[in-house]
Amino acid sequence: MSEHSTSGIAALSICEALMLALNDAKVLPEREILGVLEDAAATHENAGGSDLEIEEHKAVARLIKKIIAGGNSVRRQQ
């Protein structure tokens, strides 16, 4: 696994843990957490750069959308 990939997986795990903690502590409700994820996906969908960078951003947006659609520890799959 590349260092780039490992960093991304670590960041995703940390962010999920933080969002779970914020939800558990009643700091952010589910709808706001989903809003954060939707904003992150939109940011990556609209990012510029080289063709390779744009493709990476689109892949990140697709992953975030899968998390939203598939449910997670904050929002159970329905």
HELIX and SHEET records of a PDB file:
HELIX    1   1 GLU A    3  ASP A   24  1                                  22    
HELIX    2   2 GLU A   30  GLU A   45  1                                  16    
HELIX    3   3 ASP A   51  GLY A   70  1                                  20    
END                                                                             
